[in-house]
Amino acid sequence: MPRFKSKEIITAYRWFQNGDHPDDGSIMIEPKKDNVDQFKSFLSEGKVVRRYRIPGIEFHICEQYPVCEQCNKRMNVHGWIEDEICNKSMGKSGWVVCPGDYIITMDNGKYVVRSKDYMDKHYIDIDTLRDLKEIENF
Ligand SMILES: [Zn+2]
C-alpha cells in the first residue's frame, strides 16, 4: 500500500457562524428609518460561507430545520460553500459547514471543509507551538 506523509503548511480558518471566514466580506446591515420590514440590524451573508438553506423554509425559523447527523445542531446554524465538483457522487454541489469546522483554502483557490477531529488528527497549529520540536514529534 503506497503511503505518504506531508509537511505542507496550510491555511485554515475555523468557522462558527455567518461572517467568520475572513474572505466573507460580511457587513452589518442597519435598518433604515422608513423601512417597514427590517427592524433589527443583521450581518450580510458571507461570500465564501453562505447560509445553509432549505428551499421553502426561512433560516430564522429554526424549529423547521432538521438536526445535523454530524454535530446534532439544527441545519439553520450551518454554512454552505458552493462547489460544483465536490461531493458530486453524492448528488451535492457544495460543502456543508458545521459550526466549529475548519475551512482550508487550496492552491487552486477552492475550499475544503474538515472537522475539528480531522484537523486535530492530521495537522498541528504551528502558531501555538512553544517549541519547533513539537512539529518533529507530531
Ligand atoms: Zn453539523
Residues whose N, C-alpha, C, O or C-beta is under 5 A from the ligand:
A	BS01	ZN	C68 Q70 C71 C98
